[in-house]
Amino acid sequence: MADRPEPVLSFPFPHDEGLDPIALFTELRRDEPVSPIRLPSGDGAWLVIRYADVRTVLADRRFSRRRATRGSGPRVNQTTTLPDSILAADPPDHTRLRKLVAPAFTARRAETMRRDITRLVDDLLAGLTSQPSPADLVPALTRPLPLTVICDLLGTPRADAPRLDAWDDALRSVTALSDAEVDAAVEDMLDYLRRLIAAKRAHPADDMLSALIAARDGRDALTEPELLSFCVVLLAGGYGTTADRLAGMVHLLLDRPERYAALRRSPDLIPAAIEELLRYAQTTVGGNLRVATEDVTLGGVTIRAGEAVMAVMSSANHDETVFAEPEILDLTRTTHGHLAFGHGAHHCVGAPLARVQLQEALAGLIRHLPTLHAAGPPTWTSGLITRAPRTLPVGW
């Protein structure tokens, strides 16, 4: 950023373990809501953290996601991106791609899946309670639940779930792995998906991957690289973030036992409590990178065409001008308008399905394990795009 303030802050910010508010965001929202930062790639960007400004960046077409993933523009890191991914597209390409998967992720479709998700939760918790107490809830519930759901939806064999799990962290790395390690994981996953697509072409089934292949082969509605990228996004995005959010929610509930007790006494609070937990938890370490296509003024700062902005939704969810006492986790709060699932064209298409999984997981825990409690401190992920318990020891 020539002739601009030299960045003095490296982003993502260092943080303590846990999901509570990050003090530096609070200070910057008050004093410097649009501030220069240095990304892991070495590129400069503008940090945007107030609610209104974040919504503008995510919804205004003057801020391009495509420009943030293609060409020689600013990057979060130097790893190979998926340039044909829906996550890397602007309208109209994004609109075309989203229409292909949106019908599988409607609220109505998610509701039709609720019974099967409830049954899966029951089975997983039955497996947990057959073990000695204490045990780790992450491999018992918070990771296998969303991984199994997305495997079944996409049409990936459940037996391959451990391989997909192993790739997930690499695909969501910011600083945890080297660029070469991330590139290698992406190539391994793409090789696996090419073989899976070939098998589905030979033997179509009633699943999303078969439907996407039909859209590719029968209607030419997407390219082969777009088909591959779709699979990566659905597997990594549809699984990893939901798993991390679920683990983080359980941690927040057990960290203050009265919170879990409140839901146990009033299970009808669960849907609203999940929205408040989504708002409160500082799960996202990074943000959404965009590149300005023309000069735009935000927070009194002119972002010049070609400069990058990093919009941080987790900070926006603690904006004091939008949420009263945002630093307080209030499970009885009526939480509207949080940005945990994004905003604008890239609002998470899987949000309804994620909500059903989170609701049924917490309901199942309360039903099966009313005396659930923390059995030790969790360990935490590091260097990924999300922050979450890596292990979550619990007793019952």
N, C-alpha and C positions, 0 to 999 in steps of 0.2 A: 504494500500500500504506500506508494511513493508520495512524499509530501503529506503524509498522514501521521498521526501519533504512533510512535513505536510501541508495539504490544509489550506490556509488562507482565501480563498474566498468561500462563500456559493452561490450555484447556484440553481435556477435562481437568477439573480442579481436584487436588488431593482431598480425601475425605476420611472421616473416621468410620469405623464399622457401624452399621445400623442404617435405618431408613428415615431418621428424623430430619427436620429441616437443616439445610446447610447455611451457616451463618453468612458466608460470603455472598450468597445470592441475595439475602435480606439486605445487606449493606449496599450492594450494587443497585438493587431495585430503587433504593432511596437516593443514592448519590450519583450513579453513573449507569443508567439502565441500558445504554448502548455503548459498549466499551470495546476497545481493540484487544484481540487475543491472538495467541500463537497456537496453531493446531499441531498434532503429532507429526504431520508431514513436514512441518516447518513453514507452511503457508500461513498468512495472516487472514483474519476474518473479524467480523463485528459480532459481538455477543449480544443477543436480544433476549430479554428475560421478563419484561412486563407482559401481562395478559393481553392487552389490546395489541401491542406490537407483535407478539408471537402469533396471534390470530391473523394479523395482516400478512406476515411473512408466509404463513401456511396457505392462505387463501388467495393472495393477490398474484395474478399471472405475471407480474413484473419480476417476481422472484422464481427463478427456474430451478427445478430439480435436475433436469436433463443437463444443464450447464455445469452442475456440481458433480456430474459423474462421467462426462465425456470431454474429449479435447484436452487442452492443457491448463484448464482453469484450476482454482484452488480445490484442494482435497483434504479430507480428514487425515488420511494416510495414503501411502503410495501403493497399496495392494491393488491387484486387478479387480475392478468392479464387475458387476453383471450389467453391461451396457444395454442389454435387451430386456431387462427386468421392468416390471410394472413400477417398482420403487424408483426407477431411474428415469421415468417417462414424464413428459408434460402432455396436457391435452393438445391435439385430439388423440394421440396414440394411447395415452393413459386411459381415456374414456373408452376407446375400443377394447383395450385389454380388460378393464374392470368389468365391462358388460359380460364378458365370458365367464367370470367366476361369481359375480354378485348373486345370481339366483341360488347358489349353493350356500350362501351365508346370510340369508335374510333372517329376521327375527322369527318368522313363522317356521322356517326350516330348522332353526336352532331348537325351537320348542318341540318339534317332532323328534328330535334327537335326545331330549331330556331323559326319557325313560331309560334308554340304553346307557346314557352317561351315569344315571343314578345306579344302575346295576353294576357298571364298571367300578364306581366308587365303593359300593358295598363289597365287591369281590376283592378289591385292593386292600380295604381296611380289614377284611376277614383274614387276609394273608398277614397283615401287620400284627393283628392281635393273636395270631398263632405263634408269634415269636415271643421270646422273653422281653419284658420291659426292663430298661428303656431300649429304644430303637431309633434309627434315623428315619425321619419322615420323608426326606427328599427322595431316596430310591424306592420307598414304599408307596408314595402317593403323588407328591407334587410334580415329579418328572414323568412317571409312566402314564398318568392320567391324560394329560394333553398330547403326549406322544402317541398313545394308542388311538385317541380320537382322530388325530390328523392322519395317521397311517390308514385307518379305516375309511376316512372320507376320501383321501386321495387315491387309495387303492394300493398302498405299499404293504407288502407282507409284514405282519407283526413280528415275525422271526427276524426281520432286518432292523428292528428298532434299535438294538444296541449299536449298530454301525451308524445310524443316523444320529444317535445321541452323542457319539464320539466326535462327529463332525460339527455339531451345533456350536460349541464354544469357539471353534476356529472361525466359523462364519460370522460370529458376532464379536470378534476380537477388535479392540481399539489399540491396546498396547500389550495385551497378554502374550501374543505370539509375534514372531517376526513376519515380515511381509512374505518371505519365502514359504514359511509354514502355512500361512493362510492360503497362498496360491496353490500349494500342494493339496490342501484339504478341499478346496473348491474343485480342482481337477479330479480328485478321487470321487467326489460326490457326483460330478457331471458324468464320469465314466459309468458309475452305478446307474444313474438315471437313464443314460442312453440304452443300457441293456434292459432296464425295466420298460422303457417305452417300446423297444423292439418286441418284448414279450407281450405287452398289451396290444400292440398292433396285430400280432398274430392271434391273440385270444382276448378280445375286448370283454370288459365286465361292466357291471353297474356301479361305476365309481367316477370320480372327477377326472382322473388322468385319462381314462378311456374317452370321456366327453371332450376333453381338450384335444386329444389326438384326432377325434372326429372333426372338430372345428378346424384343425390344421389340415387334415387330409381331404376332408369333404367340402369345406367351404373356403379354404385358404384364408381363414380369419386371423391367423397368426403365423409367424415364421417358425422354423425349427429352433433357432436360438431362443426365441421368445417362449416357446413351449418348455425348453429346458430351464430357462430362468424362472418361469412360473413355478415349476416343481420345487426349485431351491427355495424360493420365497415362501411358498405355502408350507414347506416342511420346517424351515428354520424360523420364519416369522410366526407361523401358526402354532408352533410348539414352544420354542425357547422362552419367549416373552411371557406366555401364559404360565409356564412352569415357574419362572422367577417371581411373577406377581403372586401366585398362590403361596409359594414358600414365604415370601415377604409378609403376606397378610397373616399367615398363621404365626409367624414370629411376633408381629406387632400385637396380636391378640394374646399370646402367651406371655409376652414380656410384661404385660400388666394384667394379671390373672382376672381382675374384675371385668375386663373387656370380654374375655371368653365367657365368663359367668353371665354377663348381660345377654349375650346371644343365646346361651343355653336356656336362660329363663324366658326369653322372648325370641324364638326362632323367626317370627315374622319380620324381625328387624334386619334379617340377613341381606335382602336385596339393597336396601338403602345403605346399610353398613358397608357393603362392598363398594358402592360409589364413593363413600367417604374415604375408605381405605385406598382406593385408586387415586383419589385426589391427594391424599396426605403423603403417601409413601414416596420417598425420593429414590425411586427405582431406576430411573433413567440417568445414567452417568453423563452421556453426551446430549446431543440434540439433533435437530434436523437442519442439514446444511442446504442452503440455496445460494444461487448467484443472481445478483441484480442484472436485469437486461436493460435497464435505464436508470437514471438518477432517481432516487427515492429518499424522502426525508422521514426518519423514524426517531422519536425521542429527541428531536432537535438536532440530530446528526444527519448529514446528507451521505447516503450510501451511493457511491458512484457505480455506474454501469461496469460490470465485470468484477466487482468486489463481492466477497462471500459474506453471508450472514449465518450465524448459528442460532437457531431459535430453540429455546430450552423450555419444553412443556412443563417439566417438573417444577421449575421456578414460577412459571405462569400460574400454576395451581396453588401457589402460596402468595399470590399478589394480594396485598392488604386492601386494595381498593375494590376488590371483587369478592373476596371471601373474608367474612368476619372472623377475627382471631384465627388466622389460617394455621398457626403453629400448634393449635389444639386439635387432637384427634377426637372427634365427637361422633360416636356411632349413631346417635339419634339425629344428627344434622340432616336436613334435606339438602343434599348436594346436587346442584344443577350446573351444567356448563363446564365441568372440568375438561381438561385437554389430555387426559391420560391415553386416549385412543387417537389423538391427533385432531385435525381440523381441515376443512377444505377438501380438495380433490383426493388427497392421500389419507383421509380419515380411514382408520383401520376397517377393512371390509369384514374382518372376522370378529368384530366387537360383540355382536349378539351371541356367537358361539362361545367366545371367551367368558362372557357373563354367565351363561348357563353352567359352564364347567366350574367357575368359581363359586357360584351359588350352591351347586350340588355337592361340591367338595366340602364346604363349610357345614352345610346341613348334615352331610354324612358323618363328619367328625363329631358334631354335637350329638347325633343319634347313637353312634357306636361308642364314642369315647367321651362321655360327659365329664370325666375327671382328668382329661388330658392336661398335661402341664409340661413346662420346659424341664429337661433333665440335664441341662448343662448349656454353656454358651454355644451358639452356632459358629461355624467358620464361614467366611465370606468369599464370594467371587471377587476377582480382581482383574482389571484391564479389559473388561467386556463392556458392551454398550449398556448393559443393565447391571445393577447391583442387587444381589440377593444372597440368601443363605446357601452356601455350598453343602453344608450339613446342618441338620436341625434335630438335635437329640430331644426326644420326648418320652415321657412316661405316662402311664394311665392306671 
